[in-house]
Amino acid sequence: LIECSPQHQIPNIIKALKGVSARLLFLKHPEIKRYLWGGNLWNPSYFVATVSENTEEQIRNYIQNQQVK
């Protein structure tokens, strides 16, 4: 979950998060790149939705209870 002010442009935030996380992962584990289609870690798509205080805890619980498949 990310909290940002209306002045921030969501596409720029997503681009930065995806770029930095991919760069750090590839630096630590360069062998991963050969298993990825086109060498890209992230799909260019993303989903954004607003969350009220009432649903924030439910979403946090959902994220924290995800299991690795």
C-alpha positions as CSV (number, residue, x, y, z in Angstrom):
1,L,0.0,0.0,0.0
2,I,1.2,3.5,-0.9
3,E,0.0,6.8,0.5
4,C,0.8,9.8,-1.6
5,S,-0.5,13.3,-2.1
6,P,-2.6,14.3,-5.1
7,Q,0.4,16.2,-6.5
8,H,2.3,13.0,-7.1
9,Q,1.8,11.4,-10.5
10,I,1.0,7.7,-10.0
11,P,2.6,6.5,-13.2
12,N,5.9,8.0,-12.1
13,I,5.7,6.3,-8.7
14,I,5.0,2.9,-10.3
15,K,7.8,3.4,-12.8
16,A,10.2,4.2,-9.9
17,L,9.1,1.2,-7.8
18,K,9.3,-1.3,-10.6
19,G,12.7,0.1,-11.9
20,V,14.5,0.2,-8.6
21,S,13.2,-3.2,-7.4
22,A,14.1,-4.9,-10.7
23,R,17.6,-3.3,-10.7
24,L,18.3,-4.4,-7.1
25,L,17.1,-7.9,-7.8
26,F,19.1,-8.3,-11.0
27,L,22.2,-7.0,-9.2
28,K,21.9,-9.5,-6.5
29,H,20.7,-12.4,-8.7
30,P,21.8,-11.8,-12.4
31,E,20.9,-15.4,-13.3
32,I,17.2,-14.6,-13.0
33,K,17.2,-12.5,-16.2
34,R,17.7,-15.6,-18.4
35,Y,14.5,-17.1,-17.2
36,L,12.4,-14.0,-17.9
37,W,10.7,-13.4,-21.3
38,G,12.6,-10.5,-22.8
39,G,14.6,-10.1,-19.6
40,N,11.9,-8.0,-18.0
41,L,10.8,-8.6,-14.4
42,W,7.7,-6.5,-14.4
43,N,4.7,-6.4,-16.7
44,P,4.1,-2.8,-17.9
45,S,0.5,-2.8,-16.5
46,Y,-0.5,-1.9,-13.0
47,F,-3.7,-1.5,-10.9
48,V,-4.6,1.5,-8.7
49,A,-7.5,2.0,-6.4
50,T,-8.3,4.3,-3.5
51,V,-8.8,2.7,-0.1
52,S,-10.8,4.1,2.7
53,E,-9.8,3.8,6.4
54,N,-12.6,1.2,6.7
55,T,-11.1,-1.2,4.1
56,E,-7.4,-0.6,4.7
57,E,-7.1,-3.2,7.5
58,Q,-8.9,-5.8,5.3
59,I,-6.5,-5.2,2.4
60,R,-3.4,-5.3,4.7
61,N,-4.6,-8.6,6.1
62,Y,-5.2,-10.0,2.6
63,I,-1.7,-9.0,1.5
64,Q,0.0,-10.3,4.6
65,N,-1.8,-13.7,4.4
66,Q,-0.8,-14.4,0.8
67,Q,1.2,-17.6,0.5
68,V,3.9,-18.5,-1.9
69,K,2.7,-21.0,-4.5
